[in-house]
């Protein structure tokens, strides 16, 4: 079934589980385990409920655009580092388990946090451009961060996006921000990220209330 389904995925290129169910005339309960296996093999990625087929050429092109450290390590080790990051396992523990030397895992994790922050920052700028909003400023590790909430999604920025905003956060969004803020302040590792605090906070916001497989799929999508 895997090979036949993979050929169908390749032909469709992008699809939802519901669309695949109709096309293959196969129940979701049977499709989902196979799709999850294909995701683990990096033949598919899942992003916001949409599956994308990863062909060999696009994967190779994506790899060439990534930092050099991706080319110096095996796919097996990269997969383990990705999984450890999504499970919020520290760099030191990941290095011990995988057996890589030096600060290799730290460099990978720094890159992951960077692209997560950049993705959310781009989304924030798009929202802010349409509706400038007064930020909620909070101080962490003697550094002030600025938070904005759009469509019940919280974003972080290391400095104010503008000085003339007049829109206040509504009550529902403020309630969501308070929950996110409480979640961030419980992070025992936050003080270790003083130099890239906005990256760590963006990572925590991204991780919150998401199952492991969704985190792994989203991160793979970002780097592919």
PyMOL commands that place a pseudoatom at each C-alpha (Angstrom):
pseudoatom trace, name=CA, resn=UNK, resi=1, chain=A, elem=C, hetatm=0, pos=[0.000, 0.000, 0.000]
pseudoatom trace, name=CA, resn=UNK, resi=2, chain=A, elem=C, hetatm=0, pos=[2.878, 2.363, 0.809]
pseudoatom trace, name=CA, resn=UNK, resi=3, chain=A, elem=C, hetatm=0, pos=[4.313, 2.425, -2.720]
pseudoatom trace, name=CA, resn=UNK, resi=4, chain=A, elem=C, hetatm=0, pos=[0.919, 2.816, -4.356]
pseudoatom trace, name=CA, resn=UNK, resi=5, chain=A, elem=C, hetatm=0, pos=[-0.051, 5.586, -1.967]
pseudoatom trace, name=CA, resn=UNK, resi=6, chain=A, elem=C, hetatm=0, pos=[3.297, 7.344, -2.451]
pseudoatom trace, name=CA, resn=UNK, resi=7, chain=A, elem=C, hetatm=0, pos=[2.752, 7.371, -6.229]
pseudoatom trace, name=CA, resn=UNK, resi=8, chain=A, elem=C, hetatm=0, pos=[-0.643, 8.967, -5.662]
pseudoatom trace, name=CA, resn=UNK, resi=9, chain=A, elem=C, hetatm=0, pos=[0.912, 11.561, -3.334]
pseudoatom trace, name=CA, resn=UNK, resi=10, chain=A, elem=C, hetatm=0, pos=[3.563, 12.337, -5.942]
pseudoatom trace, name=CA, resn=UNK, resi=11, chain=A, elem=C, hetatm=0, pos=[0.905, 12.841, -8.610]
pseudoatom trace, name=CA, resn=UNK, resi=12, chain=A, elem=C, hetatm=0, pos=[-1.168, 15.132, -6.365]
pseudoatom trace, name=CA, resn=UNK, resi=13, chain=A, elem=C, hetatm=0, pos=[1.902, 16.993, -5.012]
pseudoatom trace, name=CA, resn=UNK, resi=14, chain=A, elem=C, hetatm=0, pos=[-0.213, 18.658, -2.283]
pseudoatom trace, name=CA, resn=UNK, resi=15, chain=A, elem=C, hetatm=0, pos=[-3.441, 17.438, -0.711]
pseudoatom trace, name=CA, resn=UNK, resi=16, chain=A, elem=C, hetatm=0, pos=[-5.493, 17.092, 2.475]
pseudoatom trace, name=CA, resn=UNK, resi=17, chain=A, elem=C, hetatm=0, pos=[-6.343, 13.859, 4.237]
pseudoatom trace, name=CA, resn=UNK, resi=18, chain=A, elem=C, hetatm=0, pos=[-9.986, 14.278, 3.219]
pseudoatom trace, name=CA, resn=UNK, resi=19, chain=A, elem=C, hetatm=0, pos=[-9.040, 14.709, -0.456]
pseudoatom trace, name=CA, resn=UNK, resi=20, chain=A, elem=C, hetatm=0, pos=[-6.826, 11.630, -0.353]
pseudoatom trace, name=CA, resn=UNK, resi=21, chain=A, elem=C, hetatm=0, pos=[-9.617, 9.628, 1.272]
pseudoatom trace, name=CA, resn=UNK, resi=22, chain=A, elem=C, hetatm=0, pos=[-11.982, 10.455, -1.608]
pseudoatom trace, name=CA, resn=UNK, resi=23, chain=A, elem=C, hetatm=0, pos=[-9.391, 9.853, -4.349]
pseudoatom trace, name=CA, resn=UNK, resi=24, chain=A, elem=C, hetatm=0, pos=[-8.111, 6.529, -2.988]
pseudoatom trace, name=CA, resn=UNK, resi=25, chain=A, elem=C, hetatm=0, pos=[-11.481, 5.384, -1.630]
pseudoatom trace, name=CA, resn=UNK, resi=26, chain=A, elem=C, hetatm=0, pos=[-9.667, 4.393, 1.554]
pseudoatom trace, name=CA, resn=UNK, resi=27, chain=A, elem=C, hetatm=0, pos=[-10.729, 5.221, 5.093]
pseudoatom trace, name=CA, resn=UNK, resi=28, chain=A, elem=C, hetatm=0, pos=[-8.766, 7.892, 6.996]
pseudoatom trace, name=CA, resn=UNK, resi=29, chain=A, elem=C, hetatm=0, pos=[-7.954, 5.443, 9.781]
pseudoatom trace, name=CA, resn=UNK, resi=30, chain=A, elem=C, hetatm=0, pos=[-6.004, 3.332, 7.273]
pseudoatom trace, name=CA, resn=UNK, resi=31, chain=A, elem=C, hetatm=0, pos=[-4.374, 6.250, 5.458]
pseudoatom trace, name=CA, resn=UNK, resi=32, chain=A, elem=C, hetatm=0, pos=[-3.099, 8.166, 8.469]
pseudoatom trace, name=CA, resn=UNK, resi=33, chain=A, elem=C, hetatm=0, pos=[-0.535, 5.580, 9.762]
pseudoatom trace, name=CA, resn=UNK, resi=34, chain=A, elem=C, hetatm=0, pos=[0.920, 5.237, 6.254]
pseudoatom trace, name=CA, resn=UNK, resi=35, chain=A, elem=C, hetatm=0, pos=[1.133, 9.014, 5.829]
pseudoatom trace, name=CA, resn=UNK, resi=36, chain=A, elem=C, hetatm=0, pos=[2.871, 9.339, 9.205]
pseudoatom trace, name=CA, resn=UNK, resi=37, chain=A, elem=C, hetatm=0, pos=[5.416, 6.730, 8.118]
pseudoatom trace, name=CA, resn=UNK, resi=38, chain=A, elem=C, hetatm=0, pos=[6.053, 8.633, 4.873]
pseudoatom trace, name=CA, resn=UNK, resi=39, chain=A, elem=C, hetatm=0, pos=[6.550, 11.823, 6.896]
pseudoatom trace, name=CA, resn=UNK, resi=40, chain=A, elem=C, hetatm=0, pos=[9.107, 10.063, 9.118]
pseudoatom trace, name=CA, resn=UNK, resi=41, chain=A, elem=C, hetatm=0, pos=[10.929, 8.995, 5.910]
pseudoatom trace, name=CA, resn=UNK, resi=42, chain=A, elem=C, hetatm=0, pos=[10.912, 12.653, 4.746]
pseudoatom trace, name=CA, resn=UNK, resi=43, chain=A, elem=C, hetatm=0, pos=[8.896, 11.762, 1.645]
pseudoatom trace, name=CA, resn=UNK, resi=44, chain=A, elem=C, hetatm=0, pos=[5.999, 13.939, 2.815]
pseudoatom trace, name=CA, resn=UNK, resi=45, chain=A, elem=C, hetatm=0, pos=[5.640, 16.977, 5.050]
pseudoatom trace, name=CA, resn=UNK, resi=46, chain=A, elem=C, hetatm=0, pos=[2.497, 18.151, 6.825]
pseudoatom trace, name=CA, resn=UNK, resi=47, chain=A, elem=C, hetatm=0, pos=[1.805, 21.855, 7.199]
pseudoatom trace, name=CA, resn=UNK, resi=48, chain=A, elem=C, hetatm=0, pos=[-1.466, 23.332, 8.510]
pseudoatom trace, name=CA, resn=UNK, resi=49, chain=A, elem=C, hetatm=0, pos=[-3.443, 20.240, 7.533]
pseudoatom trace, name=CA, resn=UNK, resi=50, chain=A, elem=C, hetatm=0, pos=[-1.936, 20.020, 4.021]
pseudoatom trace, name=CA, resn=UNK, resi=51, chain=A, elem=C, hetatm=0, pos=[0.433, 17.246, 2.939]
pseudoatom trace, name=CA, resn=UNK, resi=52, chain=A, elem=C, hetatm=0, pos=[3.261, 18.067, 0.508]
pseudoatom trace, name=CA, resn=UNK, resi=53, chain=A, elem=C, hetatm=0, pos=[5.223, 15.557, -1.535]
pseudoatom trace, name=CA, resn=UNK, resi=54, chain=A, elem=C, hetatm=0, pos=[9.015, 15.907, -1.319]
pseudoatom trace, name=CA, resn=UNK, resi=55, chain=A, elem=C, hetatm=0, pos=[10.771, 14.812, -4.477]
pseudoatom trace, name=CA, resn=UNK, resi=56, chain=A, elem=C, hetatm=0, pos=[14.491, 14.059, -4.541]
pseudoatom trace, name=CA, resn=UNK, resi=57, chain=A, elem=C, hetatm=0, pos=[15.465, 17.133, -6.561]
pseudoatom trace, name=CA, resn=UNK, resi=58, chain=A, elem=C, hetatm=0, pos=[13.635, 19.583, -4.312]
pseudoatom trace, name=CA, resn=UNK, resi=59, chain=A, elem=C, hetatm=0, pos=[15.137, 17.918, -1.245]
pseudoatom trace, name=CA, resn=UNK, resi=60, chain=A, elem=C, hetatm=0, pos=[18.642, 18.242, -2.704]
pseudoatom trace, name=CA, resn=UNK, resi=61, chain=A, elem=C, hetatm=0, pos=[18.051, 21.907, -3.620]
pseudoatom trace, name=CA, resn=UNK, resi=62, chain=A, elem=C, hetatm=0, pos=[16.767, 22.615, -0.136]
pseudoatom trace, name=CA, resn=UNK, resi=63, chain=A, elem=C, hetatm=0, pos=[19.801, 20.916, 1.400]
pseudoatom trace, name=CA, resn=UNK, resi=64, chain=A, elem=C, hetatm=0, pos=[22.161, 23.134, -0.610]
pseudoatom trace, name=CA, resn=UNK, resi=65, chain=A, elem=C, hetatm=0, pos=[20.423, 26.241, 0.757]
pseudoatom trace, name=CA, resn=UNK, resi=66, chain=A, elem=C, hetatm=0, pos=[20.838, 25.118, 4.365]
pseudoatom trace, name=CA, resn=UNK, resi=67, chain=A, elem=C, hetatm=0, pos=[23.923, 25.820, 6.520]
pseudoatom trace, name=CA, resn=UNK, resi=68, chain=A, elem=C, hetatm=0, pos=[26.946, 23.650, 5.740]
pseudoatom trace, name=CA, resn=UNK, resi=69, chain=A, elem=C, hetatm=0, pos=[26.553, 21.614, 8.924]
pseudoatom trace, name=CA, resn=UNK, resi=70, chain=A, elem=C, hetatm=0, pos=[23.552, 19.876, 7.287]
pseudoatom trace, name=CA, resn=UNK, resi=71, chain=A, elem=C, hetatm=0, pos=[25.887, 18.508, 4.619]
pseudoatom trace, name=CA, resn=UNK, resi=72, chain=A, elem=C, hetatm=0, pos=[28.453, 17.268, 7.140]
pseudoatom trace, name=CA, resn=UNK, resi=73, chain=A, elem=C, hetatm=0, pos=[26.095, 15.044, 9.114]
pseudoatom trace, name=CA, resn=UNK, resi=74, chain=A, elem=C, hetatm=0, pos=[24.101, 11.955, 8.214]
pseudoatom trace, name=CA, resn=UNK, resi=75, chain=A, elem=C, hetatm=0, pos=[20.344, 12.092, 7.637]
pseudoatom trace, name=CA, resn=UNK, resi=76, chain=A, elem=C, hetatm=0, pos=[19.968, 9.694, 10.573]
pseudoatom trace, name=CA, resn=UNK, resi=77, chain=A, elem=C, hetatm=0, pos=[21.710, 12.087, 12.978]
pseudoatom trace, name=CA, resn=UNK, resi=78, chain=A, elem=C, hetatm=0, pos=[19.841, 15.105, 11.607]
pseudoatom trace, name=CA, resn=UNK, resi=79, chain=A, elem=C, hetatm=0, pos=[16.551, 13.247, 12.118]
pseudoatom trace, name=CA, resn=UNK, resi=80, chain=A, elem=C, hetatm=0, pos=[17.500, 12.483, 15.735]
pseudoatom trace, name=CA, resn=UNK, resi=81, chain=A, elem=C, hetatm=0, pos=[18.513, 16.114, 16.355]
pseudoatom trace, name=CA, resn=UNK, resi=82, chain=A, elem=C, hetatm=0, pos=[15.218, 17.327, 14.877]
pseudoatom trace, name=CA, resn=UNK, resi=83, chain=A, elem=C, hetatm=0, pos=[13.268, 14.951, 17.096]
pseudoatom trace, name=CA, resn=UNK, resi=84, chain=A, elem=C, hetatm=0, pos=[15.223, 15.931, 20.208]
pseudoatom trace, name=CA, resn=UNK, resi=85, chain=A, elem=C, hetatm=0, pos=[14.621, 19.615, 19.476]
pseudoatom trace, name=CA, resn=UNK, resi=86, chain=A, elem=C, hetatm=0, pos=[10.873, 19.080, 19.083]
pseudoatom trace, name=CA, resn=UNK, resi=87, chain=A, elem=C, hetatm=0, pos=[10.869, 17.093, 22.332]
pseudoatom trace, name=CA, resn=UNK, resi=88, chain=A, elem=C, hetatm=0, pos=[12.655, 20.045, 24.018]
pseudoatom trace, name=CA, resn=UNK, resi=89, chain=A, elem=C, hetatm=0, pos=[15.660, 17.930, 25.026]
pseudoatom trace, name=CA, resn=UNK, resi=90, chain=A, elem=C, hetatm=0, pos=[18.731, 20.006, 25.880]
pseudoatom trace, name=CA, resn=UNK, resi=91, chain=A, elem=C, hetatm=0, pos=[21.707, 20.191, 23.515]
pseudoatom trace, name=CA, resn=UNK, resi=92, chain=A, elem=C, hetatm=0, pos=[24.017, 18.555, 26.057]
pseudoatom trace, name=CA, resn=UNK, resi=93, chain=A, elem=C, hetatm=0, pos=[21.747, 15.540, 26.547]
pseudoatom trace, name=CA, resn=UNK, resi=94, chain=A, elem=C, hetatm=0, pos=[21.196, 15.187, 22.797]
pseudoatom trace, name=CA, resn=UNK, resi=95, chain=A, elem=C, hetatm=0, pos=[24.949, 15.182, 22.153]
pseudoatom trace, name=CA, resn=UNK, resi=96, chain=A, elem=C, hetatm=0, pos=[25.419, 12.435, 24.752]
pseudoatom trace, name=CA, resn=UNK, resi=97, chain=A, elem=C, hetatm=0, pos=[22.685, 10.253, 23.257]
pseudoatom trace, name=CA, resn=UNK, resi=98, chain=A, elem=C, hetatm=0, pos=[23.643, 10.716, 19.592]
pseudoatom trace, name=CA, resn=UNK, resi=99, chain=A, elem=C, hetatm=0, pos=[27.390, 10.794, 20.172]
pseudoatom trace, name=CA, resn=UNK, resi=100, chain=A, elem=C, hetatm=0, pos=[28.233, 13.872, 18.098]
pseudoatom trace, name=CA, resn=UNK, resi=101, chain=A, elem=C, hetatm=0, pos=[31.166, 16.024, 19.131]
pseudoatom trace, name=CA, resn=UNK, resi=102, chain=A, elem=C, hetatm=0, pos=[31.473, 19.620, 20.323]
pseudoatom trace, name=CA, resn=UNK, resi=103, chain=A, elem=C, hetatm=0, pos=[28.674, 22.152, 19.940]
pseudoatom trace, name=CA, resn=UNK, resi=104, chain=A, elem=C, hetatm=0, pos=[27.122, 20.494, 16.870]
pseudoatom trace, name=CA, resn=UNK, resi=105, chain=A, elem=C, hetatm=0, pos=[23.643, 20.154, 18.397]
pseudoatom trace, name=CA, resn=UNK, resi=106, chain=A, elem=C, hetatm=0, pos=[23.777, 23.730, 19.690]
pseudoatom trace, name=CA, resn=UNK, resi=107, chain=A, elem=C, hetatm=0, pos=[24.426, 24.987, 16.144]
pseudoatom trace, name=CA, resn=UNK, resi=108, chain=A, elem=C, hetatm=0, pos=[21.517, 22.965, 14.766]
pseudoatom trace, name=CA, resn=UNK, resi=109, chain=A, elem=C, hetatm=0, pos=[19.173, 24.124, 17.514]
pseudoatom trace, name=CA, resn=UNK, resi=110, chain=A, elem=C, hetatm=0, pos=[20.253, 27.739, 17.059]
pseudoatom trace, name=CA, resn=UNK, resi=111, chain=A, elem=C, hetatm=0, pos=[19.360, 27.465, 13.366]
pseudoatom trace, name=CA, resn=UNK, resi=112, chain=A, elem=C, hetatm=0, pos=[15.979, 25.890, 14.150]
pseudoatom trace, name=CA, resn=UNK, resi=113, chain=A, elem=C, hetatm=0, pos=[15.106, 28.677, 16.596]
pseudoatom trace, name=CA, resn=UNK, resi=114, chain=A, elem=C, hetatm=0, pos=[16.259, 31.303, 14.125]
pseudoatom trace, name=CA, resn=UNK, resi=115, chain=A, elem=C, hetatm=0, pos=[13.979, 30.108, 11.318]
pseudoatom trace, name=CA, resn=UNK, resi=116, chain=A, elem=C, hetatm=0, pos=[11.054, 29.701, 13.736]
pseudoatom trace, name=CA, resn=UNK, resi=117, chain=A, elem=C, hetatm=0, pos=[11.525, 33.268, 14.916]
pseudoatom trace, name=CA, resn=UNK, resi=118, chain=A, elem=C, hetatm=0, pos=[11.913, 34.636, 11.381]
pseudoatom trace, name=CA, resn=UNK, resi=119, chain=A, elem=C, hetatm=0, pos=[8.764, 32.833, 10.231]
pseudoatom trace, name=CA, resn=UNK, resi=120, chain=A, elem=C, hetatm=0, pos=[6.660, 34.241, 13.067]
pseudoatom trace, name=CA, resn=UNK, resi=121, chain=A, elem=C, hetatm=0, pos=[8.229, 37.700, 12.697]
pseudoatom trace, name=CA, resn=UNK, resi=122, chain=A, elem=C, hetatm=0, pos=[7.268, 37.817, 9.025]
pseudoatom trace, name=CA, resn=UNK, resi=123, chain=A, elem=C, hetatm=0, pos=[3.704, 36.856, 9.921]
pseudoatom trace, name=CA, resn=UNK, resi=124, chain=A, elem=C, hetatm=0, pos=[3.688, 39.544, 12.617]
pseudoatom trace, name=CA, resn=UNK, resi=125, chain=A, elem=C, hetatm=0, pos=[4.824, 42.242, 10.186]
pseudoatom trace, name=CA, resn=UNK, resi=126, chain=A, elem=C, hetatm=0, pos=[2.072, 41.281, 7.760]
pseudoatom trace, name=CA, resn=UNK, resi=127, chain=A, elem=C, hetatm=0, pos=[-0.564, 41.532, 10.496]
pseudoatom trace, name=CA, resn=UNK, resi=128, chain=A, elem=C, hetatm=0, pos=[0.865, 44.782, 11.872]
pseudoatom trace, name=CA, resn=UNK, resi=129, chain=A, elem=C, hetatm=0, pos=[0.915, 46.412, 8.455]
pseudoatom trace, name=CA, resn=UNK, resi=130, chain=A, elem=C, hetatm=0, pos=[-2.832, 45.804, 8.119]
pseudoatom trace, name=CA, resn=UNK, resi=131, chain=A, elem=C, hetatm=0, pos=[-3.694, 46.700, 11.716]
pseudoatom trace, name=CA, resn=UNK, resi=132, chain=A, elem=C, hetatm=0, pos=[-1.020, 48.473, 13.847]
pseudoatom trace, name=CA, resn=UNK, resi=133, chain=A, elem=C, hetatm=0, pos=[-1.458, 47.336, 17.432]
pseudoatom trace, name=CA, resn=UNK, resi=134, chain=A, elem=C, hetatm=0, pos=[-0.268, 48.594, 20.808]
pseudoatom trace, name=CA, resn=UNK, resi=135, chain=A, elem=C, hetatm=0, pos=[2.180, 46.019, 22.170]
pseudoatom trace, name=CA, resn=UNK, resi=136, chain=A, elem=C, hetatm=0, pos=[2.304, 44.318, 25.562]
pseudoatom trace, name=CA, resn=UNK, resi=137, chain=A, elem=C, hetatm=0, pos=[5.819, 44.845, 26.936]
pseudoatom trace, name=CA, resn=UNK, resi=138, chain=A, elem=C, hetatm=0, pos=[7.310, 42.339, 29.386]
pseudoatom trace, name=CA, resn=UNK, resi=139, chain=A, elem=C, hetatm=0, pos=[10.817, 41.993, 30.809]
pseudoatom trace, name=CA, resn=UNK, resi=140, chain=A, elem=C, hetatm=0, pos=[12.745, 38.710, 30.814]
pseudoatom trace, name=CA, resn=UNK, resi=141, chain=A, elem=C, hetatm=0, pos=[16.327, 38.355, 32.048]
pseudoatom trace, name=CA, resn=UNK, resi=142, chain=A, elem=C, hetatm=0, pos=[16.585, 42.178, 32.230]
pseudoatom trace, name=CA, resn=UNK, resi=143, chain=A, elem=C, hetatm=0, pos=[15.588, 42.412, 28.556]
pseudoatom trace, name=CA, resn=UNK, resi=144, chain=A, elem=C, hetatm=0, pos=[12.276, 43.867, 27.426]
pseudoatom trace, name=CA, resn=UNK, resi=145, chain=A, elem=C, hetatm=0, pos=[10.277, 41.999, 24.810]
pseudoatom trace, name=CA, resn=UNK, resi=146, chain=A, elem=C, hetatm=0, pos=[7.174, 43.206, 22.985]
pseudoatom trace, name=CA, resn=UNK, resi=147, chain=A, elem=C, hetatm=0, pos=[4.172, 40.984, 22.314]
pseudoatom trace, name=CA, resn=UNK, resi=148, chain=A, elem=C, hetatm=0, pos=[1.364, 41.319, 19.791]
pseudoatom trace, name=CA, resn=UNK, resi=149, chain=A, elem=C, hetatm=0, pos=[-1.708, 39.114, 19.419]
pseudoatom trace, name=CA, resn=UNK, resi=150, chain=A, elem=C, hetatm=0, pos=[-3.546, 38.624, 16.135]
pseudoatom trace, name=CA, resn=UNK, resi=151, chain=A, elem=C, hetatm=0, pos=[-6.308, 36.070, 15.532]
pseudoatom trace, name=CA, resn=UNK, resi=152, chain=A, elem=C, hetatm=0, pos=[-5.601, 34.585, 18.956]
pseudoatom trace, name=CA, resn=UNK, resi=153, chain=A, elem=C, hetatm=0, pos=[-1.961, 33.945, 17.989]
pseudoatom trace, name=CA, resn=UNK, resi=154, chain=A, elem=C, hetatm=0, pos=[0.793, 35.560, 20.078]
pseudoatom trace, name=CA, resn=UNK, resi=155, chain=A, elem=C, hetatm=0, pos=[3.934, 36.985, 18.427]
pseudoatom trace, name=CA, resn=UNK, resi=156, chain=A, elem=C, hetatm=0, pos=[7.134, 38.357, 19.945]
pseudoatom trace, name=CA, resn=UNK, resi=157, chain=A, elem=C, hetatm=0, pos=[9.486, 41.146, 18.815]
pseudoatom trace, name=CA, resn=UNK, resi=158, chain=A, elem=C, hetatm=0, pos=[12.707, 42.469, 20.405]
pseudoatom trace, name=CA, resn=UNK, resi=159, chain=A, elem=C, hetatm=0, pos=[11.631, 46.072, 19.780]
pseudoatom trace, name=CA, resn=UNK, resi=160, chain=A, elem=C, hetatm=0, pos=[8.535, 48.110, 19.077]
pseudoatom trace, name=CA, resn=UNK, resi=161, chain=A, elem=C, hetatm=0, pos=[7.227, 47.837, 15.524]
pseudoatom trace, name=CA, resn=UNK, resi=162, chain=A, elem=C, hetatm=0, pos=[5.836, 51.381, 15.597]
pseudoatom trace, name=CA, resn=UNK, resi=163, chain=A, elem=C, hetatm=0, pos=[5.028, 54.287, 17.901]
pseudoatom trace, name=CA, resn=UNK, resi=164, chain=A, elem=C, hetatm=0, pos=[1.688, 55.492, 16.550]
pseudoatom trace, name=CA, resn=UNK, resi=165, chain=A, elem=C, hetatm=0, pos=[-0.484, 52.397, 16.962]
pseudoatom trace, name=CA, resn=UNK, resi=166, chain=A, elem=C, hetatm=0, pos=[-3.968, 53.007, 18.361]
pseudoatom trace, name=CA, resn=UNK, resi=167, chain=A, elem=C, hetatm=0, pos=[-5.524, 49.524, 18.373]
pseudoatom trace, name=CA, resn=UNK, resi=168, chain=A, elem=C, hetatm=0, pos=[-5.750, 47.750, 21.707]
pseudoatom trace, name=CA, resn=UNK, resi=169, chain=A, elem=C, hetatm=0, pos=[-5.738, 43.982, 22.119]
pseudoatom trace, name=CA, resn=UNK, resi=170, chain=A, elem=C, hetatm=0, pos=[-9.276, 42.684, 22.626]
pseudoatom trace, name=CA, resn=UNK, resi=171, chain=A, elem=C, hetatm=0, pos=[-10.240, 40.782, 25.785]
pseudoatom trace, name=CA, resn=UNK, resi=172, chain=A, elem=C, hetatm=0, pos=[-10.142, 37.340, 24.179]
pseudoatom trace, name=CA, resn=UNK, resi=173, chain=A, elem=C, hetatm=0, pos=[-6.683, 37.927, 22.693]
pseudoatom trace, name=CA, resn=UNK, resi=174, chain=A, elem=C, hetatm=0, pos=[-5.422, 39.417, 25.973]
pseudoatom trace, name=CA, resn=UNK, resi=175, chain=A, elem=C, hetatm=0, pos=[-6.580, 36.297, 27.788]
pseudoatom trace, name=CA, resn=UNK, resi=176, chain=A, elem=C, hetatm=0, pos=[-4.581, 34.176, 25.322]
pseudoatom trace, name=CA, resn=UNK, resi=177, chain=A, elem=C, hetatm=0, pos=[-1.528, 36.396, 25.796]
pseudoatom trace, name=CA, resn=UNK, resi=178, chain=A, elem=C, hetatm=0, pos=[-1.725, 35.996, 29.586]
pseudoatom trace, name=CA, resn=UNK, resi=179, chain=A, elem=C, hetatm=0, pos=[-1.763, 32.196, 29.206]
pseudoatom trace, name=CA, resn=UNK, resi=180, chain=A, elem=C, hetatm=0, pos=[1.226, 32.333, 26.844]
pseudoatom trace, name=CA, resn=UNK, resi=181, chain=A, elem=C, hetatm=0, pos=[3.111, 34.704, 29.142]
pseudoatom trace, name=CA, resn=UNK, resi=182, chain=A, elem=C, hetatm=0, pos=[2.505, 32.386, 32.101]
pseudoatom trace, name=CA, resn=UNK, resi=183, chain=A, elem=C, hetatm=0, pos=[3.767, 29.440, 30.016]
pseudoatom trace, name=CA, resn=UNK, resi=184, chain=A, elem=C, hetatm=0, pos=[6.944, 31.288, 28.991]
pseudoatom trace, name=CA, resn=UNK, resi=185, chain=A, elem=C, hetatm=0, pos=[7.830, 32.361, 32.538]
pseudoatom trace, name=CA, resn=UNK, resi=186, chain=A, elem=C, hetatm=0, pos=[7.748, 28.727, 33.690]
pseudoatom trace, name=CA, resn=UNK, resi=187, chain=A, elem=C, hetatm=0, pos=[10.644, 27.855, 31.363]
pseudoatom trace, name=CA, resn=UNK, resi=188, chain=A, elem=C, hetatm=0, pos=[13.633, 26.997, 33.563]
pseudoatom trace, name=CA, resn=UNK, resi=189, chain=A, elem=C, hetatm=0, pos=[16.108, 27.352, 30.679]
pseudoatom trace, name=CA, resn=UNK, resi=190, chain=A, elem=C, hetatm=0, pos=[15.101, 30.872, 29.619]
pseudoatom trace, name=CA, resn=UNK, resi=191, chain=A, elem=C, hetatm=0, pos=[18.012, 32.605, 31.362]
pseudoatom trace, name=CA, resn=UNK, resi=192, chain=A, elem=C, hetatm=0, pos=[20.468, 30.630, 29.187]
pseudoatom trace, name=CA, resn=UNK, resi=193, chain=A, elem=C, hetatm=0, pos=[19.215, 32.356, 26.027]
pseudoatom trace, name=CA, resn=UNK, resi=194, chain=A, elem=C, hetatm=0, pos=[19.934, 35.981, 26.921]
pseudoatom trace, name=CA, resn=UNK, resi=195, chain=A, elem=C, hetatm=0, pos=[21.713, 36.685, 23.603]
pseudoatom trace, name=CA, resn=UNK, resi=196, chain=A, elem=C, hetatm=0, pos=[18.874, 35.345, 21.468]
pseudoatom trace, name=CA, resn=UNK, resi=197, chain=A, elem=C, hetatm=0, pos=[15.959, 35.701, 23.832]
pseudoatom trace, name=CA, resn=UNK, resi=198, chain=A, elem=C, hetatm=0, pos=[13.371, 36.394, 21.132]
pseudoatom trace, name=CA, resn=UNK, resi=199, chain=A, elem=C, hetatm=0, pos=[14.377, 33.134, 19.404]
pseudoatom trace, name=CA, resn=UNK, resi=200, chain=A, elem=C, hetatm=0, pos=[13.756, 31.050, 22.512]
pseudoatom trace, name=CA, resn=UNK, resi=201, chain=A, elem=C, hetatm=0, pos=[10.455, 32.794, 23.267]
pseudoatom trace, name=CA, resn=UNK, resi=202, chain=A, elem=C, hetatm=0, pos=[9.284, 32.259, 19.676]
pseudoatom trace, name=CA, resn=UNK, resi=203, chain=A, elem=C, hetatm=0, pos=[10.204, 28.581, 20.050]
pseudoatom trace, name=CA, resn=UNK, resi=204, chain=A, elem=C, hetatm=0, pos=[8.204, 28.260, 23.278]
pseudoatom trace, name=CA, resn=UNK, resi=205, chain=A, elem=C, hetatm=0, pos=[5.155, 29.908, 21.722]
pseudoatom trace, name=CA, resn=UNK, resi=206, chain=A, elem=C, hetatm=0, pos=[5.452, 27.581, 18.724]
pseudoatom trace, name=CA, resn=UNK, resi=207, chain=A, elem=C, hetatm=0, pos=[5.746, 24.489, 20.958]
pseudoatom trace, name=CA, resn=UNK, resi=208, chain=A, elem=C, hetatm=0, pos=[2.797, 25.304, 23.198]
pseudoatom trace, name=CA, resn=UNK, resi=209, chain=A, elem=C, hetatm=0, pos=[-0.206, 22.959, 22.977]
pseudoatom trace, name=CA, resn=UNK, resi=210, chain=A, elem=C, hetatm=0, pos=[1.097, 21.105, 19.918]
pseudoatom trace, name=CA, resn=UNK, resi=211, chain=A, elem=C, hetatm=0, pos=[1.661, 17.334, 19.759]
pseudoatom trace, name=CA, resn=UNK, resi=212, chain=A, elem=C, hetatm=0, pos=[5.157, 16.102, 18.988]
pseudoatom trace, name=CA, resn=UNK, resi=213, chain=A, elem=C, hetatm=0, pos=[4.378, 14.837, 15.478]
pseudoatom trace, name=CA, resn=UNK, resi=214, chain=A, elem=C, hetatm=0, pos=[2.904, 18.210, 14.466]
pseudoatom trace, name=CA, resn=UNK, resi=215, chain=A, elem=C, hetatm=0, pos=[5.998, 20.035, 15.737]
pseudoatom trace, name=CA, resn=UNK, resi=216, chain=A, elem=C, hetatm=0, pos=[8.279, 17.662, 13.856]
pseudoatom trace, name=CA, resn=UNK, resi=217, chain=A, elem=C, hetatm=0, pos=[6.289, 17.957, 10.647]
pseudoatom trace, name=CA, resn=UNK, resi=218, chain=A, elem=C, hetatm=0, pos=[6.172, 21.765, 10.791]
pseudoatom trace, name=CA, resn=UNK, resi=219, chain=A, elem=C, hetatm=0, pos=[9.902, 22.062, 11.467]
pseudoatom trace, name=CA, resn=UNK, resi=220, chain=A, elem=C, hetatm=0, pos=[10.742, 19.719, 8.593]
pseudoatom trace, name=CA, resn=UNK, resi=221, chain=A, elem=C, hetatm=0, pos=[8.529, 21.792, 6.343]
pseudoatom trace, name=CA, resn=UNK, resi=222, chain=A, elem=C, hetatm=0, pos=[10.403, 24.966, 7.297]
pseudoatom trace, name=CA, resn=UNK, resi=223, chain=A, elem=C, hetatm=0, pos=[13.815, 23.511, 6.505]
pseudoatom trace, name=CA, resn=UNK, resi=224, chain=A, elem=C, hetatm=0, pos=[12.697, 21.763, 3.312]
for i in range(1, 224): cmd.bond("trace and resi %d" % i, "trace and resi %d" % (i + 1))
show_as sticks, trace
zoom trace
